[in-house]
Amino acid sequence: MNKYFTIFINGDPFNCDSSMSLSDILRYLNIDVNNVIVEYNNDIINKVQFNSLLFKPKDSIEIITIVGGG
């Protein structure tokens, strides 16, 4: 049985399945995991944790995209 709930991404509500990892959500949003920094409930998350991080209702993530250039 799947359970759906709301988390917050950059302050906006996002409905997700309880089985979705951070990697799943980034992939769903078409975000390149190599060019982002993610803050989860006020802590910076290491990229090696992206596959194992699962959410609870009302969790909050901030996704910061790194832009290169000169």
Summary of the structure (lengths in Angstrom):
residues: 70
radius of gyration: 12.1
end to end distance: 49.3
largest distance: 49.3
contacts: 158
relative contact order: 0.30
helix: 19%
strand: 40%
